[in-house]
Amino acid sequence: MLSLSDSAEKVQTLDHSTDEEHGPKCPMGITSALHNDAPGPCLEDTARRGGQASDDTMDEESYHYVEGVWMHSFFQDDTIRSAVNYKHRDGDIFVVTYPKCGTHWMQFIVYNILTRAEPVSSLFEFRLKSPFMDLFGAAAVHNPLKNGPITTHLPFKALRLADCAKYIYVARNPYDCAVSYYNFIKGITPKTVTDVSFEKFLSLYHKGKVIYGDYFDHLLPWYESREADNIHLVTYERLKTDTSKEVLKIAEFLGKEHANALRHDKALLESVLNACSLEKMKVLFNDKPSERSKKLFEAALEKPEAVVTPTPAAEEEVQMHEGSAFVRKGIVGDWRNYFTTEQIKRTKEWIAGKTQGSDVMNLWANCDLP
């Protein structure tokens, strides 16, 4: 049996110190042996200077550090702090991803496995049943309606990991991730910012100056810990290639009772696969980032028992650039429609620098990447 702690010790000395408020500290991440760039300081009171974007942001006014994580004002600082401080418990099931790597898809897969494809009527209902901890805070985890996984984008180093919890990590190749993330970020960037080109975004992506920081700083600790018994790492591309096979693997990881239910009831397996299809997902997740906070906040006001506190709608509506809905194309290889030859060259150099000493890119050995 390989525990999360045992796995992480291969690459660092873990911090198991204690504090009065939270008790024993869980493994907190991979040190500079994996992180080429140290995490930023906790700049809670960073001045927001406004105006046009600097070389380090698409929209300078909206970005700052919260608990060492590079965040956007789309998220409330207090909810991020509560998510960081949440001590993972026995029975917790987490879906963890870097943004735009198949988060909603995996969240919906796990939810449908756990509930035997129990239908949901609205996005808000789904958020109650399967909370996004970064947006609603740790209080949402205790919602009595919750019967699905907890979702987070927080990096390994910011989570209070526990051997008694289960973690499903979805990785997506860095090229397609960049394209999908660009379309998301553009949709939460005010029109007062004029340069929202893919070139601008890609330079920030390479610097780790996008929400949740650097792509590889997020992926590598999970990759190095992937043999732990309570971690299941899967790629977006494998999910696309053989969804049924990967769903059964996920069910096995969640518990033999779930795998047996799907294997012995083909109609149930088909129901799960159908519920998680791109067409069905688009019906539920058809909103855009700039719309979601307002919708969720208004819905939460009508259900105070929901124990969720999404970001309040702004008093003055800010006009955003046109971006994509949360569920976009759902394909592999869209990077070919965006990357120039020169951008591919720079991205390959960035990948080589960040992955020195790691074979992580073997995850996509059969994906015809540059």
C-alpha positions, 0 to 999 in steps of 0.5 A: 500500500502506497500512501500519499505521504509515502509518495510525496516523500520521494521528492521532498521532506514533508512538513508534519508540524502541528498547530493548535487550530488545525492539528497535524499538518497534511503534506503541503507540496513539492519544494523547489526541486519541482518548482522552478519558480517559488510561489508568490508571497501572501500579498493580501493588501496588494495595491490595485493600480487600475488602468491597462494591463502590465506585462505580468497580467491581462488585467492588472487591476483584477489580480493579486496573491491570496495565500500565495496563490495568484488569483483573480477578483472573480473569486472572493479572498475569504472563500479562497482562504477557507478552501486553503484552510479546509482540513480534508476528511475521511470520505472526501472525494476531490476532483482536482484540475488546473483550469480548463483541463476537463474540470466540469466533465470529471466532476459530472462523471464522478457525480453520476457514478456516485449517484447512479446517474441522478438527474439535476435540474439546474446549475445551482442545484448541481453546485449544491450537490457537488460544490466548487470549493474555491468559489463557495468556500469550505462551508459548501462542503458541509451542505446537507444536499451534497452527494457529489465530489468537491472540486478545486483548482488549488495547487498541491502546496495549498491543500491540506491533503490527507491519506483518508481522502480520495483525489482524482486529478485530470491533466490536459496537454499544455497546448490545448489547455492554453487555448481553452484557458485563453478563451476563458480569461478573455471572457473575464477581461474588461473591454478597457483592456485592449490587448487580449490577443492569444500572444499576450495570454501565452506570454503570461501562461509561460510566466505563470501569471494566470489564475492559479499560477504556473501549469507545471507547478500545478501538475508536477506534484500530482504526477510525482504522487500518482502512485499513491493509493488515494490518487487517480491521475487521468488525462483528458485525452484518455477520457476522450479516446475511450470514455467508457473504459476510463469511467469504469477505472474511475468507478473502481477507484471510488469503490468496488460497489460503484464499479460492480454496479456499472459492470453488471448494469449496462443500462446504468453505464449508458445512463452515466455516459449519456449524462456526461456527453458533451451535448448534455453538459452544454445544456447545464454549463452553457453560461459564461464566466461573466454571467455565472457569479451573478446567476449563482448569487441571485439563486443563493439569495433564494436559498439561504439554507444552501450554505453557499456565498458566491461573489456578489454581483457588481453594483456597476456591470463591467463590459467584458470581452467576448469569451467562451462558455464553461463547456466549449469545444471539448476536443483534442488538438484545437491548439493547431488553430491558434499556435504559430510556428514561433509560439510553438518554438517558445512553448517547447522551450518553456516545457523543456525548462519546466520538466527537466528531470521529469518524464511527465510529457510521456502522458501525451506521447501518442497525442502528436504534440509538437 
